[in-house]
Amino acid sequence: MKTTDQIRQQIKEHTVILYMKGTPAEPKCGFSAKAVAAMSSTGFDFAYVDVLASPRIKEALPEVSDFPTFPQLFINAEIIGGSDIIEAMLASGELMSMLKETTITQ
């Protein structure tokens, strides 16, 4: 399977997925830490991929998402953006609205 196909499969399988540096328990950059803090504050579960542990995914993801930096949040197979966008959407209430529309249960 090509890496881009693998990424598309992950995005399809997980309603909410965060591609980040490190893990939610141990983020490896400040932007990933901010994204995890914002997502954790919502109370919704989310999948994640540590792009530092998966260099092929780190290299191929911008081609799939057309978004150049990490972290990258996808909800319902749609790129949402990075930590600044996630934080802004959390502050405006838009992130909670999107998450409530997913099939994930709190």
Sequence and secondary structure as in RCSB ss.txt:
>XXXX:A:sequence
MKTTDQIRQQIKEHTVILYMKGTPAEPKCGFSAKAVAAMSSTGFDFAYVDVLASPRIKEALPEVSDFPTFPQLFI
NAEIIGGSDIIEAMLASGELMSMLKETTITQ
>XXXX:A:secstr
  HHHHHHHHHHH SEEEEESB SSSBSSHHHHHHHHHHHHHT   EEEETTT HHHHHHHHHHHS  SS EEEE
TTEEEESHHHHHHHHHHTHHHHHHHTSS   
